[in-house]
Amino acid sequence: MSNWERLEWSKQVTALNERIRDFQGDPSPDRLEQAITQLRAYAEAASSGGIEIPAHFIAI
């Protein structure tokens, strides 16, 4: 995994964590939908190869 790929993955995880914290601070239906949408986008990018997840973060 290159430094750029590691940085991109780190940015994605940070954005996802912020979205979840935002929902936890104000658990409204809109914020829940935003968190789910971002989780789905992250999962889609990971499964399509759009982002690479470090091997030690993958559960088998």
C-alpha positions as CSV (number, residue, x, y, z in Angstrom):
1,M,0.0,0.0,0.0
2,S,1.5,3.3,-1.1
3,N,1.7,6.4,1.1
4,W,-1.0,8.0,-1.0
5,E,-3.3,5.0,-0.7
6,R,-2.8,5.0,3.1
7,L,-3.5,8.7,3.3
8,E,-6.7,8.3,1.2
9,W,-7.9,5.4,3.4
10,S,-7.1,7.5,6.5
11,K,-9.2,10.4,5.2
12,Q,-12.1,8.1,4.4
13,V,-12.1,6.6,7.9
14,T,-11.8,10.0,9.5
15,A,-14.8,11.3,7.5
16,L,-16.8,8.2,8.4
17,N,-16.0,8.5,12.1
18,E,-17.0,12.2,12.1
19,R,-20.3,11.4,10.4
20,I,-21.0,8.7,13.1
21,R,-20.1,11.1,15.9
22,D,-22.3,13.7,14.4
23,F,-25.2,11.3,14.5
24,Q,-24.4,10.3,18.1
25,G,-24.5,13.9,19.1
26,D,-27.9,14.4,17.5
27,P,-29.6,11.1,16.7
28,S,-32.1,12.4,14.1
29,P,-33.4,10.4,11.2
30,D,-31.6,12.7,8.7
31,R,-28.2,12.2,10.4
32,L,-28.8,8.5,10.6
33,E,-29.5,8.4,6.9
34,Q,-26.3,10.5,6.2
35,A,-24.2,8.1,8.3
36,I,-25.7,5.0,6.5
37,T,-25.1,6.6,3.1
38,Q,-21.5,7.3,3.9
39,L,-21.0,3.8,5.3
40,R,-22.4,2.3,2.1
41,A,-20.2,4.6,-0.1
42,Y,-17.2,3.5,1.9
43,A,-18.1,-0.2,1.6
44,E,-18.8,0.2,-2.1
45,A,-15.4,1.9,-2.7
46,A,-13.7,-0.8,-0.7
47,S,-15.3,-3.7,-2.5
48,S,-14.8,-2.2,-6.0
49,G,-11.1,-1.4,-5.3
50,G,-11.6,2.3,-5.2
51,I,-9.8,2.4,-1.9
52,E,-7.5,-0.2,-0.4
53,I,-7.9,-1.2,3.2
54,P,-4.8,-2.2,5.1
55,A,-4.8,-6.0,5.6
56,H,-4.7,-5.8,9.4
57,F,-8.0,-4.0,9.4
58,I,-9.8,-6.7,7.5
59,A,-11.8,-9.3,9.5
60,I,-11.9,-12.7,7.9
